Amino acid sequence: MGVQYICDADGRKTDVIVPIDLWESLTAEKPADEPIGVAEPARYRGIYRDRDLDLETEARNLRNEWNRT
């Protein structure tokens, strides 16, 4: 049995019925020993790649922009 869709009177999908084994695999928590997030943030520096910047300082400065009032 696969995923089943429930449609409204106009034929638009409104809900889904998911088999329990699929649901449990999707909602299972990851073990704590698995890394979460980006392991090497320097690989994703984008436009800052060729600049000599401290990523931690730059990230802190960007966050501080949101806290200004």
Buried (B, 14 or more C-beta within 10 A) or exposed (E): EEEEEEEEEEEEEEEEEEEEEEEEEEEEEEEEEEEEEEEEEEEEEEEEEEEEEEEEEEEEEEEEEEEEE
